[in-house]
Amino acid sequence: MRIGVVTFPGSLDDRDAQRAVRLAGGEAVALWHGDHSLDGVDAIVLPGGFSYGDYLRCGAIAAHSPIMSEIIDAANAGMPVLGICNGFQILVEAHLLPGGLVRNDHGDFICRDQKLRVENTSTAWSSGFQTGQEITIPLKNGEGGFIADQETINRLEGEGQVAFRYLEVNPNGSMNDIAGISNAAGNVVGLMPHPEHATEEGFGPDTTLAMRSGTDGLTFFTSVIQSSLLARA
Amino acid sequence: MPKAVLLDPQGKAVTGALHRLGKEHISEVRIGKRFELTVDEVTPELLEEARVLGEEIFANLVIEDVVSVTAL
């Protein structure tokens, strides 16, 4: 499966996302924000970072970059799209996902290994998890507080579009402890924590077994590869 | 402007600084953004265009409000 990773000016985690795709068994395809070509990819990752220096609002300028018109069309046609951190902010600004992300309620940038509960395993990027599974992946953001009006929150909760929820600590003041959501179809997923940083032993979060051995993030990428194989079969 | 219900950490920090300067009678500071667009001549159509840009690009109405669009 060919998975495109878009690089915007100021993207930081594009290389890690490409690596995660390869570790999951996919082919990583580097895409450039200024192009109008998706290079025939089967899925897309919008990586973390600080596109356009977070000017205007986090993700706002990137959401209007040339490649986004193709990504919006592809996402609406069902292509799996994962937005991680700044990528989540871009998806929200592009109106592919509802709500908004605001400055952490405590005012500080936060970087920690974050425990999450997988709430919905029917999305393209979470199908390899068990419902209710608890996972740990890194979180690092300054503006990660998820907000939406009450009607939107009720819809997200009612329709099962809350895909991931913070456990034990709400690190940024997100409403309902929401860490990540999906669109109604389940092909577009955005979350603030970083699955791509927990895909290889030696470089992931600490576990009870060994330091830096956590690879819970790998399942995001194997999920999308697996679900595309099933769709083809 | 950030919506009134949202925390405005910048405004909160400035409020704290004012209080340390003895300005306790100022109970709250909120900080927003101002965009100045330059055109040859302001027409009602351009003002309307600025209004649309304000709501669609300059502000995210989920988290912010456009409070004023005027010709300078």
Interface residues (C-beta under 8 A of the other chain):
Chain A: L56 R57 A60 H64 V92 E93 P98 G99 G100 V102 R103 D105 G107 I147 A148 D149 G173
Chain B: P2 L6 L7 P9 K12 A13 I57 F58 N60 V62 I63
